[in-house]
């Protein structure tokens, strides 16, 4: 593999097999993903160092499943308040943060690589919504319904703002734990989401859920063993009525999760699921989007998938 270039591969088992053979990096996901300081909260304080641009507005909605208010951040699209735009509707990018415990404030900072896209005239205006992932990795557990809260948030956003309430106009972008969640949700809820960008996900934990019912290495028990990125993809392809989904997998070749991402992509290829794999040379788990125009590739992928602004 040429380490001088970010590699974009179109789902061929042969090419992915070569990547696995060429990889000599061990999985390094032994340490837990960072947890929120001070314990889990459904509504978190706004970070004092958030920039003025873009304007990240902190709001809450009431989660029926969790019997409490849940925090989120939203950035409104360019031109949302412009004269004559009262009937215009816009696509939505949902950003799913990393870290074991949810916290929309962490996601507010983590979404920074997406901000240039929001202001660039060559990309469609869109909402950015930053999600709180619940107490455990966007899963539903006995005391925290993270997955259900996210679905409630999607409904709330569509009911409250002028969105394009269409699966083709909803895009998932997630990093680390959020990248794992993107991989689950895009196949579990294809009627809701048309595109997903899964960044640096620890899919070895997803495979461990499939095999044992827990995340492994001190990870939590997951009630449904089939609720993982491998089995959900397999279930998705068995549905004759499945809508098409667009998926981009992005990982650095110095990330401890790199081999697991290659394994997951090989699994998708065996299932004949069309996807893009972007390997970023020299990038670790933090994934510098500026290396080899990775940011532009992600922005283009998002823009190509969403419906354009509708005046209807």
C-alpha positions in Angstrom: 0.0 0.0 0.0 1.3 3.5 -0.9 1.6 5.4 2.4 2.0 8.7 0.4 -1.6 8.7 -0.6 -5.0 8.5 1.1 -6.5 5.4 -0.4 -10.1 5.4 -1.6 -11.3 2.0 -2.4 -14.5 0.9 -4.0 -15.5 -2.4 -2.2 -13.6 -5.1 -3.9 -12.7 -8.1 -1.8 -9.4 -8.5 -3.6 -8.2 -5.0 -2.8 -9.4 -5.2 0.8 -7.7 -8.5 1.2 -4.5 -6.9 0.0 -4.9 -4.2 2.7 -5.3 -6.8 5.4 -2.2 -8.7 4.2 -0.2 -5.5 4.1 -1.3 -4.3 7.5 1.1 -5.0 10.4 -0.6 -2.8 13.0 -2.1 -4.6 16.0 -5.5 -3.6 17.4 -4.9 -1.1 20.1 -8.4 -0.6 21.4 -7.5 -2.1 24.8 -8.2 1.1 26.7 -11.8 2.3 27.0 -12.9 5.2 25.0 -12.8 8.4 27.1 -15.7 8.9 29.5 -17.3 12.2 30.2 -15.8 14.0 33.2 -18.1 14.3 36.2 -20.3 11.4 35.1 -23.1 11.0 32.6 -25.7 13.8 32.1 -28.5 14.0 29.6 -28.1 17.8 29.5 -24.5 19.2 29.6 -23.0 22.7 30.0 -22.1 24.7 27.0 -18.2 24.7 26.6 -16.9 28.2 27.3 -14.4 28.0 24.4 -16.9 27.4 21.6 -16.3 29.8 18.7 -18.8 32.4 17.6 -18.8 30.9 14.1 -20.6 28.7 13.3 -23.3 29.6 15.9 -23.8 26.4 17.8 -27.1 26.8 19.6 -27.7 24.6 22.6 -31.3 23.3 23.0 -33.2 20.5 24.7 -36.1 18.2 23.8 -38.1 15.9 26.1 -37.3 12.2 25.7 -40.4 10.1 26.4 -38.3 7.0 26.6 -36.0 8.4 29.3 -38.5 10.6 31.0 -36.2 13.6 31.0 -34.9 16.4 28.8 -32.0 15.7 26.5 -29.5 18.3 25.2 -28.3 18.8 21.7 -26.6 21.5 19.6 -27.8 22.8 16.3 -26.3 24.9 13.6 -28.8 26.5 11.2 -28.3 26.4 7.5 -27.0 29.3 5.5 -29.9 31.4 4.4 -32.4 29.9 6.8 -33.6 33.3 8.0 -33.2 35.0 4.6 -36.0 37.0 3.1 -38.1 34.7 0.9 -36.7 31.5 2.4 -39.7 30.9 4.6 -40.8 27.8 2.6 -37.3 26.4 2.0 -36.3 23.2 3.7 -32.9 21.8 4.3 -31.0 18.5 4.8 -29.6 17.5 8.2 -26.2 16.2 9.1 -26.2 14.4 12.5 -22.9 14.3 14.3 -22.4 11.4 16.7 -19.5 12.0 19.1 -17.0 9.5 20.5 -16.4 8.5 24.1 -18.3 5.9 26.1 -20.7 8.1 27.9 -22.8 10.6 26.0 -22.3 14.3 26.1 -23.4 16.8 23.4 -20.7 19.2 24.6 -18.0 16.8 23.6 -19.7 16.5 20.2 -19.8 20.2 19.8 -16.0 20.3 19.8 -15.7 17.1 17.8 -17.9 18.3 15.0 -15.3 21.1 14.2 -14.0 19.4 11.0 -17.5 19.7 9.5 -17.8 23.4 10.1 -16.1 24.6 6.9 -18.6 22.7 4.9 -21.5 24.6 6.5 -20.2 28.0 5.3 -18.8 26.9 1.9 -21.0 28.2 -1.0 -20.1 25.1 -3.2 -21.9 22.8 -0.7 -25.6 22.7 -0.1 -26.9 24.6 3.0 -27.6 22.1 5.8 -28.4 21.8 9.4 -25.8 20.3 11.7 -27.2 18.6 14.8 -24.8 17.3 17.5 -26.2 14.4 19.5 -26.0 13.1 23.1 -25.2 9.4 22.8 -26.7 8.3 26.1 -25.0 6.5 28.9 -23.6 3.7 26.8 -22.5 4.0 23.2 -25.8 4.9 21.7 -27.3 1.7 23.0 -30.6 1.2 24.8 -30.0 -0.1 28.3 -32.1 -0.5 31.4 -31.3 3.0 32.7 -30.4 4.8 29.5 -32.2 4.6 26.1 -29.5 6.2 23.9 -30.6 4.6 20.6 -34.3 5.5 21.2 -33.4 9.0 22.4 -31.6 9.6 19.1 -34.6 8.5 17.1 -36.8 10.8 19.2 -34.4 13.6 18.4 -34.7 13.0 14.7 -38.5 13.2 15.0 -38.2 16.4 17.2 -35.9 18.1 14.7 -38.2 17.4 11.8 -41.2 18.6 13.7 -39.5 21.8 15.0 -37.4 23.1 12.1 -37.7 23.4 8.3 -35.9 20.1 7.5 -36.2 17.9 4.4 -37.9 15.1 6.3 -36.7 12.4 3.9 -34.1 9.6 4.5 -32.1 10.9 1.5 -31.6 14.2 3.2 -30.4 12.8 6.5 -26.7 12.1 6.9 -24.9 10.4 9.8 -21.3 11.3 10.6 -19.7 9.8 13.7 -16.2 9.3 15.2 -14.9 6.4 17.3 -17.9 5.3 19.4 -20.0 7.4 17.1 -18.5 5.7 14.1 -19.6 2.4 15.4 -23.1 3.8 15.9 -23.2 5.1 12.3 -22.4 1.6 11.2 -25.3 0.2 13.2 -27.9 2.8 12.4 -27.4 3.0 8.7 -28.3 -0.7 8.4 -30.7 -0.9 11.2 -32.8 2.2 10.2 -32.3 2.6 6.5 -35.8 4.1 6.3 -34.5 7.0 8.3 -30.9 7.6 7.0 -29.7 7.5 3.5 -26.0 8.1 4.0 -23.4 7.6 6.7 -19.7 8.4 7.3 -18.2 6.1 9.9 -14.9 7.5 11.2 -12.4 5.5 13.2 -14.9 3.1 14.7 -13.8 0.3 17.0 -15.5 -2.5 15.0 -13.6 -5.1 17.0 -15.9 -4.3 19.8 -18.9 -4.7 17.5 -17.6 -8.2 16.5 -17.2 -9.1 20.2 -20.8 -8.1 20.8 -21.8 -10.5 18.0 -19.7 -13.3 19.4 -20.3 -12.9 23.2 -22.9 -10.3 23.9 -20.5 -7.8 25.4 -17.9 -5.3 24.1 -14.9 -7.2 25.4 -11.9 -5.9 27.3 -13.9 -4.7 30.2 -16.7 -3.4 28.0 -20.4 -3.5 28.9 -23.0 -6.2 28.3 -25.2 -5.5 25.3 -28.7 -7.0 25.6 -29.1 -7.9 21.9 -26.1 -9.7 20.5 -27.3 -9.0 16.9 -27.2 -5.2 17.5 -23.7 -4.7 16.0 -22.2 -3.5 12.7 -21.6 -7.0 11.4 -24.9 -8.7 12.0 -27.0 -5.7 11.2 -25.3 -5.5 7.7 -26.1 -9.2 7.2 -29.7 -8.7 8.2 -30.0 -5.6 5.9 -29.1 -7.5 2.8 -31.7 -10.2 3.5 -34.5 -7.7 3.2 -36.0 -7.6 -0.3 -37.5 -4.1 0.4 -34.3 -2.6 1.7 -33.7 1.0 0.5 -30.2 1.8 -0.7 -27.7 3.3 1.7 -24.5 5.2 1.0 -21.6 4.4 3.3 -18.1 5.9 3.6 -15.6 4.3 6.1 -12.7 6.5 7.1 -9.7 5.4 9.2 -6.1 6.3 9.7 -3.5 3.6 9.0 -1.9 4.4 12.4 -5.2 4.0 14.3 -5.4 1.0 16.6 -8.9 0.4 15.1 -7.4 0.2 11.5 -7.4 -3.6 11.2 -10.9 -3.9 12.5 -12.2 -1.4 10.0 -10.6 -3.4 7.2 -12.2 -6.6 8.5 -15.6 -4.9 8.6 -15.2 -3.6 5.1 -14.3 -7.1 3.9 -17.5 -8.3 5.6 -19.5 -5.6 3.7 -17.8 -6.6 0.4 -18.7 -10.3 0.9 -22.3 -9.1 1.4 -22.0 -7.0 -1.8 -22.8 -3.8 0.0 -21.4 -0.9 -1.9 -19.2 1.4 0.2 -16.2 3.6 0.1 -13.1 3.0 2.2 -10.8 6.0 2.8 -7.4 5.1 4.5 -5.7 8.2 5.7 -1.9 7.8 5.7 -0.1 8.6 8.9 -3.3 9.4 10.8 -4.1 7.9 14.2 -7.3 7.8 16.1 -7.7 11.6 16.1 -7.9 11.5 12.3 -6.6 14.7 10.9 -9.1 15.6 8.1 -6.6 17.9 6.4 -4.3 15.0 5.3 -4.6 14.4 1.6 -7.8 16.4 1.3 -9.8 13.9 3.4 -12.1 16.8 4.5 -13.0 17.5 0.8 -13.7 13.8 0.1 -16.0 13.6 3.1 -17.7 16.9 2.2 -18.2 15.8 -1.4 -19.6 12.4 -0.3 -22.1 14.1 2.0 -23.2 16.7 -0.7 -23.6 14.0 -3.4 -26.0 12.1 -1.3 -28.4 14.7 0.1 -31.4 16.2 -1.6 -30.8 19.8 -2.4 -32.6 22.6 -0.7 -36.3 22.4 -1.4 -38.6 25.4 -1.8 -41.7 23.2 -1.7 
